[in-house]
Amino acid sequence: MKKKLWIPLLVSALTLMSLTANADYAKWTDPTHSFKADHTIYTSVVNTDVLSKKMALEGRSFQVIFNQKAAEVKGLKIITAPLQGAIAVLPGNSTDDASAAAPSDEVSTSAVRIPQAAVDAKAALYAVPTVTRCEKLVSVVPAHTEWTTKEIHETVCDKNGYKDVVHKIPFPEQIPEKQYVTMYLTVRFDVYSMKTGALVFTSEDARDRLDDSNFNGLFTRIVERFFKNLKSEIN
């Protein structure tokens, strides 16, 4: 998808932004839930359903990064297991619904289906990371003319003698068309109580970067922030 940007001065602005990244972050914590005893966390696989088939490698990289960052967290036991096994039923869910449906990361605040392994691990929390946006958009700055000033120095002689005179001459500069790629990545993290099945913590981290590379750097920083903020709630 390409967007036309018709403001000539945008060229210089985009150039200055080429190494910058922007982020929007929001989180919510259940004020009635005590995290003090929640030191064991079971996480689902990273949900990357939003990714296209062309981005399958990105999805695999995301899982590797998530597992690595989970292993680096100190003071908490975080279990990352991409299981597709039996389903445990938390409060608010019926056994009929659980037996009829396959494991899913589609969650709600009233009930959530989780792998039986999370129960076996005696986890206190169940975390579901979901990539909700992962794409690159191309912006096109059309070819255009920019006016610049060139200084011409001239030595002249008048009644007072020789002096240097500077003439500022405007001249046009032809700027060719240029394309800029912006990367967009948004990840949501939903954390549920294993005792009640209720949503007790959720956050969404949306980042963009003017670059055309892989998403690993953006995803790494998103995951680091999630674990840091969740740990701060527990400790």
Phi and psi restraints in degrees (value plus and minus 20) as a CYANA .aco file:
   2 LYS   PHI    -136.5   -96.5
   2 LYS   PSI     122.9   162.9
   3 LYS   PHI    -139.8   -99.8
   3 LYS   PSI     117.3   157.3
   4 LYS   PHI    -109.6   -69.6
   4 LYS   PSI     106.8   146.8
   5 LEU   PHI    -133.6   -93.6
   5 LEU   PSI      95.6   135.6
   6 TRP   PHI    -120.5   -80.5
   6 TRP   PSI      -6.8    33.2
   7 ILE   PHI    -118.8   -78.8
   7 ILE   PSI      90.5   130.5
   8 PRO   PHI     -75.5   -35.5
   8 PRO   PSI     -59.0   -19.0
   9 LEU   PHI     -86.7   -46.7
   9 LEU   PSI     -31.1     8.9
  10 LEU   PHI     -86.5   -46.5
  10 LEU   PSI     -42.5    -2.5
  11 VAL   PHI     -78.7   -38.7
  11 VAL   PSI     -71.7   -31.7
  12 SER   PHI     -86.8   -46.8
  12 SER   PSI     -55.9   -15.9
  13 ALA   PHI     -84.9   -44.9
  13 ALA   PSI     -63.7   -23.7
  14 LEU   PHI     -87.5   -47.5
  14 LEU   PSI     -54.5   -14.5
  15 THR   PHI     -81.8   -41.8
  15 THR   PSI     -62.3   -22.3
  16 LEU   PHI     -86.5   -46.5
  16 LEU   PSI     -48.3    -8.3
  17 MET   PHI    -108.8   -68.8
  17 MET   PSI     -20.9    19.1
  18 SER   PHI     -79.4   -39.4
  18 SER   PSI     -44.8    -4.8
  19 LEU   PHI    -131.6   -91.6
  19 LEU   PSI      -4.3    35.7
  20 THR   PHI    -124.7   -84.7
  20 THR   PSI     138.3   178.3
  21 ALA   PHI    -153.4  -113.4
  21 ALA   PSI     127.0   167.0
  22 ASN   PHI    -134.8   -94.8
  22 ASN   PSI     132.6   172.6
  23 ALA   PHI    -164.4  -124.4
  23 ALA   PSI     119.8   159.8
  24 ASP   PHI    -141.0  -101.0
  24 ASP   PSI     111.1   151.1
  25 TYR   PHI    -156.2  -116.2
  25 TYR   PSI     118.9   158.9
  26 ALA   PHI    -165.0  -125.0
  26 ALA   PSI     123.9   163.9
  27 LYS   PHI    -165.6  -125.6
  27 LYS   PSI     138.2   178.2
  28 TRP   PHI    -159.1  -119.1
  28 TRP   PSI     119.0   159.0
  29 THR   PHI    -147.7  -107.7
  29 THR   PSI     115.3   155.3
  30 ASP   PHI     -87.9   -47.9
  30 ASP   PSI      94.5   134.5
  31 PRO   PHI     -87.8   -47.8
  31 PRO   PSI     -34.8     5.2
  32 THR   PHI    -112.7   -72.7
  32 THR   PSI     -27.1    12.9
  33 HIS   PHI    -115.8   -75.8
  33 HIS   PSI     113.9   153.9
  34 SER   PHI    -117.7   -77.7
  34 SER   PSI     102.7   142.7
  35 PHE   PHI    -112.9   -72.9
  35 PHE   PSI     -18.8    21.2
  36 LYS   PHI     -77.2   -37.2
  36 LYS   PSI     -55.4   -15.4
  37 ALA   PHI    -118.6   -78.6
  37 ALA   PSI     -15.1    24.9
  38 ASP   PHI    -110.2   -70.2
  38 ASP   PSI      49.0    89.0
  39 HIS   PHI    -119.1   -79.1
  39 HIS   PSI     -24.4    15.6
  40 THR   PHI    -137.9   -97.9
  40 THR   PSI     102.5   142.5
  41 ILE   PHI    -145.4  -105.4
  41 ILE   PSI     109.8   149.8
  42 TYR   PHI    -126.9   -86.9
  42 TYR   PSI     110.1   150.1
  43 THR   PHI    -134.5   -94.5
  43 THR   PSI     124.5   164.5
  44 SER   PHI     -97.8   -57.8
  44 SER   PSI     153.7   193.7
  45 VAL   PHI     -86.0   -46.0
  45 VAL   PSI     137.6   177.6
  46 VAL   PHI     -89.8   -49.8
  46 VAL   PSI     100.4   140.4
  47 ASN   PHI     -96.7   -56.7
  47 ASN   PSI      93.0   133.0
  48 THR   PHI    -139.7   -99.7
  48 THR   PSI      10.1    50.1
  49 ASP   PHI     -79.0   -39.0
  49 ASP   PSI     -46.0    -6.0
  50 VAL   PHI     -91.6   -51.6
  50 VAL   PSI     -37.7     2.3
  51 LEU   PHI     -94.3   -54.3
  51 LEU   PSI     123.8   163.8
  52 SER   PHI     -97.0   -57.0
  52 SER   PSI     147.2   187.2
  53 LYS   PHI     -81.7   -41.7
  53 LYS   PSI     -50.3   -10.3
  54 LYS   PHI     -87.2   -47.2
  54 LYS   PSI     -38.7     1.3
  55 MET   PHI    -126.7   -86.7
  55 MET   PSI       4.3    44.3
  56 ALA   PHI     -80.3   -40.3
  56 ALA   PSI     -56.4   -16.4
  57 LEU   PHI     -84.3   -44.3
  57 LEU   PSI     -55.8   -15.8
  58 GLU   PHI     -80.8   -40.8
  58 GLU   PSI     -62.8   -22.8
  59 GLY   PHI     -80.8   -40.8
  59 GLY   PSI     -62.3   -22.3
  60 ARG   PHI     -86.4   -46.4
  60 ARG   PSI     -58.7   -18.7
  61 SER   PHI     -84.0   -44.0
  61 SER   PSI     -59.7   -19.7
  62 PHE   PHI     -79.0   -39.0
  62 PHE   PSI     -62.8   -22.8
  63 GLN   PHI     -84.8   -44.8
  63 GLN   PSI     -61.7   -21.7
  64 VAL   PHI     -82.3   -42.3
  64 VAL   PSI     -65.7   -25.7
  65 ILE   PHI     -83.0   -43.0
  65 ILE   PSI     -64.3   -24.3
  66 PHE   PHI     -79.8   -39.8
  66 PHE   PSI     -65.8   -25.8
  67 ASN   PHI     -84.0   -44.0
  67 ASN   PSI     -60.0   -20.0
  68 GLN   PHI     -83.4   -43.4
  68 GLN   PSI     -65.7   -25.7
  69 LYS   PHI     -88.0   -48.0
  69 LYS   PSI     -54.5   -14.5
  70 ALA   PHI     -83.4   -43.4
  70 ALA   PSI     -59.4   -19.4
  71 ALA   PHI     -88.8   -48.8
  71 ALA   PSI     -42.4    -2.4
  72 GLU   PHI    -103.5   -63.5
  72 GLU   PSI     -33.7     6.3
  73 VAL   PHI     -89.9   -49.9
  73 VAL   PSI     106.6   146.6
  74 LYS   PHI    -115.9   -75.9
  74 LYS   PSI     124.2   164.2
  75 GLY   PHI      67.8   107.8
  75 GLY   PSI     -26.1    13.9
  76 LEU   PHI    -148.8  -108.8
  76 LEU   PSI     132.2   172.2
  77 LYS   PHI    -123.2   -83.2
  77 LYS   PSI      88.2   128.2
  78 ILE   PHI    -132.5   -92.5
  78 ILE   PSI     100.7   140.7
  79 ILE   PHI    -126.4   -86.4
  79 ILE   PSI      98.6   138.6
  80 THR   PHI    -131.8   -91.8
  80 THR   PSI      92.4   132.4
  81 ALA   PHI    -160.1  -120.1
  81 ALA   PSI      88.9   128.9
  82 PRO   PHI     -96.5   -56.5
  82 PRO   PSI      52.9    92.9
  83 LEU   PHI    -115.9   -75.9
  83 LEU   PSI     129.0   169.0
  84 GLN   PHI    -146.3  -106.3
  84 GLN   PSI      31.8    71.8
  85 GLY   PHI    -125.8   -85.8
  85 GLY   PSI    -164.4  -124.4
  86 ALA   PHI     -86.0   -46.0
  86 ALA   PSI     134.7   174.7
  87 ILE   PHI    -127.3   -87.3
  87 ILE   PSI     114.3   154.3
  88 ALA   PHI    -114.7   -74.7
  88 ALA   PSI     126.7   166.7
  89 VAL   PHI    -126.6   -86.6
  89 VAL   PSI      98.6   138.6
  90 LEU   PHI    -110.9   -70.9
  90 LEU   PSI     144.0   184.0
  91 PRO   PHI     -72.4   -32.4
  91 PRO   PSI     118.7   158.7
  92 GLY   PHI      78.6   118.6
  92 GLY   PSI     -25.3    14.7
  93 ASN   PHI    -139.2   -99.2
  93 ASN   PSI     122.8   162.8
  94 SER   PHI    -112.3   -72.3
  94 SER   PSI     131.3   171.3
  95 THR   PHI     -86.9   -46.9
  95 THR   PSI     -51.1   -11.1
  96 ASP   PHI     -83.0   -43.0
  96 ASP   PSI     -65.7   -25.7
  97 ASP   PHI     -83.3   -43.3
  97 ASP   PSI     -58.9   -18.9
  98 ALA   PHI     -87.8   -47.8
  98 ALA   PSI     -60.7   -20.7
  99 SER   PHI     -94.6   -54.6
  99 SER   PSI     -43.4    -3.4
 100 ALA   PHI    -106.8   -66.8
 100 ALA   PSI     -38.7     1.3
 101 ALA   PHI    -132.5   -92.5
 101 ALA   PSI     131.5   171.5
 102 ALA   PHI     -99.8   -59.8
 102 ALA   PSI     141.1   181.1
 103 PRO   PHI     -75.8   -35.8
 103 PRO   PSI     117.9   157.9
 104 SER   PHI    -165.1  -125.1
 104 SER   PSI     129.2   169.2
 105 ASP   PHI    -115.1   -75.1
 105 ASP   PSI     -13.6    26.4
 106 GLU   PHI     -93.9   -53.9
 106 GLU   PSI      98.6   138.6
 107 VAL   PHI    -145.8  -105.8
 107 VAL   PSI     143.1   183.1
 108 SER   PHI    -160.0  -120.0
 108 SER   PSI     152.8   192.8
 109 THR   PHI     -97.6   -57.6
 109 THR   PSI     -34.0     6.0
 110 SER   PHI    -118.8   -78.8
 110 SER   PSI     -45.0    -5.0
 111 ALA   PHI    -179.7  -139.7
 111 ALA   PSI     131.2   171.2
 112 VAL   PHI    -170.5  -130.5
 112 VAL   PSI     117.0   157.0
 113 ARG   PHI    -110.5   -70.5
 113 ARG   PSI     113.1   153.1
 114 ILE   PHI    -153.2  -113.2
 114 ILE   PSI     140.4   180.4
 115 PRO   PHI     -86.0   -46.0
 115 PRO   PSI     126.5   166.5
 116 GLN   PHI     -79.6   -39.6
 116 GLN   PSI     -48.2    -8.2
 117 ALA   PHI     -80.5   -40.5
 117 ALA   PSI     -49.3    -9.3
 118 ALA   PHI     -86.2   -46.2
 118 ALA   PSI     -57.7   -17.7
 119 VAL   PHI     -90.1   -50.1
 119 VAL   PSI     -62.9   -22.9
 120 ASP   PHI     -81.9   -41.9
 120 ASP   PSI     -52.0   -12.0
 121 ALA   PHI    -100.1   -60.1
 121 ALA   PSI     -22.5    17.5
 122 LYS   PHI      36.4    76.4
 122 LYS   PSI      21.5    61.5
 123 ALA   PHI     -90.6   -50.6
 123 ALA   PSI     128.6   168.6
 124 ALA   PHI    -113.9   -73.9
 124 ALA   PSI     -48.5    -8.5
 125 LEU   PHI    -151.5  -111.5
 125 LEU   PSI     131.2   171.2
 126 TYR   PHI    -143.8  -103.8
 126 TYR   PSI     100.5   140.5
 127 ALA   PHI    -130.0   -90.0
 127 ALA   PSI     116.8   156.8
 128 VAL   PHI    -143.1  -103.1
 128 VAL   PSI      86.0   126.0
 129 PRO   PHI    -108.3   -68.3
 129 PRO   PSI     110.6   150.6
 130 THR   PHI    -152.5  -112.5
 130 THR   PSI     103.4   143.4
 131 VAL   PHI    -101.0   -61.0
 131 VAL   PSI      97.4   137.4
 132 THR   PHI    -122.6   -82.6
 132 THR   PSI     -35.3     4.7
 133 ARG   PHI    -173.3  -133.3
 133 ARG   PSI     113.1   153.1
 134 CYS   PHI    -176.5  -136.5
 134 CYS   PSI      79.1   119.1
 135 GLU   PHI    -177.0  -137.0
 135 GLU   PSI     143.3   183.3
 136 LYS   PHI    -140.2  -100.2
 136 LYS   PSI     112.3   152.3
 137 LEU   PHI    -137.8   -97.8
 137 LEU   PSI     120.8   160.8
 138 VAL   PHI    -122.9   -82.9
 138 VAL   PSI     107.2   147.2
 139 SER   PHI    -128.6   -88.6
 139 SER   PSI     116.3   156.3
 140 VAL   PHI    -134.5   -94.5
 140 VAL   PSI     103.9   143.9
 141 VAL   PHI    -118.2   -78.2
 141 VAL   PSI      91.4   131.4
 142 PRO   PHI     -83.4   -43.4
 142 PRO   PSI     139.5   179.5
 143 ALA   PHI     -80.8   -40.8
 143 ALA   PSI     120.4   160.4
 144 HIS   PHI    -178.7  -138.7
 144 HIS   PSI     154.8   194.8
 145 THR   PHI    -129.9   -89.9
 145 THR   PSI     112.6   152.6
 146 GLU   PHI    -138.8   -98.8
 146 GLU   PSI     117.2   157.2
 147 TRP   PHI    -114.7   -74.7
 147 TRP   PSI     108.0   148.0
 148 THR   PHI    -144.5  -104.5
 148 THR   PSI     150.8   190.8
 149 THR   PHI    -135.1   -95.1
 149 THR   PSI     112.3   152.3
 150 LYS   PHI    -134.2   -94.2
 150 LYS   PSI     114.0   154.0
 151 GLU   PHI    -114.3   -74.3
 151 GLU   PSI     110.2   150.2
 152 ILE   PHI    -137.4   -97.4
 152 ILE   PSI     102.5   142.5
 153 HIS   PHI    -115.5   -75.5
 153 HIS   PSI     116.6   156.6
 154 GLU   PHI    -158.6  -118.6
 154 GLU   PSI     116.8   156.8
 155 THR   PHI    -118.4   -78.4
 155 THR   PSI     102.6   142.6
 156 VAL   PHI    -143.1  -103.1
 156 VAL   PSI     141.6   181.6
 157 CYS   PHI    -145.0  -105.0
 157 CYS   PSI     106.8   146.8
 158 ASP   PHI    -146.6  -106.6
 158 ASP   PSI    -183.9  -143.9
 159 LYS   PHI     -84.6   -44.6
 159 LYS   PSI     -39.5     0.5
 160 ASN   PHI    -114.3   -74.3
 160 ASN   PSI     -21.1    18.9
 161 GLY   PHI      92.2   132.2
 161 GLY   PSI    -182.6  -142.6
 162 TYR   PHI    -103.0   -63.0
 162 TYR   PSI     124.8   164.8
 163 LYS   PHI    -172.5  -132.5
 163 LYS   PSI     138.6   178.6
 164 ASP   PHI    -114.6   -74.6
 164 ASP   PSI     108.7   148.7
 165 VAL   PHI    -137.3   -97.3
 165 VAL   PSI     113.6   153.6
 166 VAL   PHI    -127.4   -87.4
 166 VAL   PSI     104.9   144.9
 167 HIS   PHI    -126.8   -86.8
 167 HIS   PSI     106.2   146.2
 168 LYS   PHI    -118.5   -78.5
 168 LYS   PSI      91.9   131.9
 169 ILE   PHI    -129.7   -89.7
 169 ILE   PSI     100.7   140.7
 170 PRO   PHI     -94.8   -54.8
 170 PRO   PSI     120.0   160.0
 171 PHE   PHI    -167.3  -127.3
 171 PHE   PSI     130.4   170.4
 172 PRO   PHI    -102.7   -62.7
 172 PRO   PSI     124.9   164.9
 173 GLU   PHI    -144.5  -104.5
 173 GLU   PSI     104.9   144.9
 174 GLN   PHI    -103.0   -63.0
 174 GLN   PSI      99.9   139.9
 175 ILE   PHI    -123.7   -83.7
 175 ILE   PSI     101.9   141.9
 176 PRO   PHI     -92.6   -52.6
 176 PRO   PSI     143.0   183.0
 177 GLU   PHI     -81.5   -41.5
 177 GLU   PSI     122.8   162.8
 178 LYS   PHI    -159.9  -119.9
 178 LYS   PSI     122.7   162.7
 179 GLN   PHI    -129.7   -89.7
 179 GLN   PSI     122.5   162.5
 180 TYR   PHI    -146.0  -106.0
 180 TYR   PSI     115.3   155.3
 181 VAL   PHI    -125.6   -85.6
 181 VAL   PSI     107.6   147.6
 182 THR   PHI    -132.8   -92.8
 182 THR   PSI     108.6   148.6
 183 MET   PHI    -115.4   -75.4
 183 MET   PSI     113.5   153.5
 184 TYR   PHI    -142.8  -102.8
 184 TYR   PSI     107.2   147.2
 185 LEU   PHI    -158.6  -118.6
 185 LEU   PSI     106.0   146.0
 186 THR   PHI    -148.8  -108.8
 186 THR   PSI     111.9   151.9
 187 VAL   PHI    -150.9  -110.9
 187 VAL   PSI     113.1   153.1
 188 ARG   PHI    -130.1   -90.1
 188 ARG   PSI     120.3   160.3
 189 PHE   PHI    -141.8  -101.8
 189 PHE   PSI      99.5   139.5
 190 ASP   PHI    -130.9   -90.9
 190 ASP   PSI     107.8   147.8
 191 VAL   PHI    -139.8   -99.8
 191 VAL   PSI     108.1   148.1
 192 TYR   PHI    -136.9   -96.9
 192 TYR   PSI     128.0   168.0
 193 SER   PHI     -96.6   -56.6
 193 SER   PSI     110.9   150.9
 194 MET   PHI     -92.2   -52.2
 194 MET   PSI     -41.9    -1.9
 195 LYS   PHI     -97.3   -57.3
 195 LYS   PSI     -60.2   -20.2
 196 THR   PHI    -132.7   -92.7
 196 THR   PSI     -39.4     0.6
 197 GLY   PHI      58.5    98.5
 197 GLY   PSI     -15.7    24.3
 198 ALA   PHI    -105.6   -65.6
 198 ALA   PSI     129.1   169.1
 199 LEU   PHI     -91.2   -51.2
 199 LEU   PSI     104.4   144.4
 200 VAL   PHI    -137.9   -97.9
 200 VAL   PSI     -35.1     4.9
 201 PHE   PHI    -175.1  -135.1
 201 PHE   PSI     115.8   155.8
 202 THR   PHI    -168.0  -128.0
 202 THR   PSI     125.5   165.5
 203 SER   PHI    -166.4  -126.4
 203 SER   PSI     133.8   173.8
 204 GLU   PHI    -155.5  -115.5
 204 GLU   PSI     107.3   147.3
 205 ASP   PHI    -140.1  -100.1
 205 ASP   PSI      94.8   134.8
 206 ALA   PHI    -134.9   -94.9
 206 ALA   PSI     103.5   143.5
 207 ARG   PHI    -151.0  -111.0
 207 ARG   PSI     131.4   171.4
 208 ASP   PHI    -161.2  -121.2
 208 ASP   PSI     133.3   173.3
 209 ARG   PHI    -167.3  -127.3
 209 ARG   PSI     115.7   155.7
 210 LEU   PHI    -102.2   -62.2
 210 LEU   PSI      69.3   109.3
 211 ASP   PHI    -186.0  -146.0
 211 ASP   PSI     144.9   184.9
 212 ASP   PHI    -151.6  -111.6
 212 ASP   PSI      55.6    95.6
 213 SER   PHI    -157.9  -117.9
 213 SER   PSI    -182.3  -142.3
 214 ASN   PHI    -103.2   -63.2
 214 ASN   PSI     151.0   191.0
 215 PHE   PHI    -112.9   -72.9
 215 PHE   PSI     -14.4    25.6
 216 ASN   PHI     -79.7   -39.7
 216 ASN   PSI     -61.4   -21.4
 217 GLY   PHI     -83.1   -43.1
 217 GLY   PSI     -66.0   -26.0
 218 LEU   PHI     -82.7   -42.7
 218 LEU   PSI     -64.5   -24.5
 219 PHE   PHI     -85.4   -45.4
 219 PHE   PSI     -59.3   -19.3
 220 THR   PHI     -78.8   -38.8
 220 THR   PSI     -66.6   -26.6
 221 ARG   PHI     -87.2   -47.2
 221 ARG   PSI     -54.4   -14.4
 222 ILE   PHI     -84.7   -44.7
 222 ILE   PSI     -66.4   -26.4
 223 VAL   PHI     -86.0   -46.0
 223 VAL   PSI     -60.6   -20.6
 224 GLU   PHI     -79.4   -39.4
 224 GLU   PSI     -62.1   -22.1
 225 ARG   PHI     -85.7   -45.7
 225 ARG   PSI     -61.0   -21.0
 226 PHE   PHI     -79.0   -39.0
 226 PHE   PSI     -71.7   -31.7
 227 PHE   PHI     -85.2   -45.2
 227 PHE   PSI     -56.7   -16.7
 228 LYS   PHI     -82.9   -42.9
 228 LYS   PSI     -66.4   -26.4
 229 ASN   PHI     -91.7   -51.7
 229 ASN   PSI     -57.6   -17.6
 230 LEU   PHI     -86.2   -46.2
 230 LEU   PSI     -61.3   -21.3
 231 LYS   PHI     -82.9   -42.9
 231 LYS   PSI     -56.7   -16.7
 232 SER   PHI     -85.4   -45.4
 232 SER   PSI     -50.5   -10.5
 233 GLU   PHI     -89.5   -49.5
 233 GLU   PSI     -56.7   -16.7
 234 ILE   PHI     -97.4   -57.4
 234 ILE   PSI     -59.4   -19.4
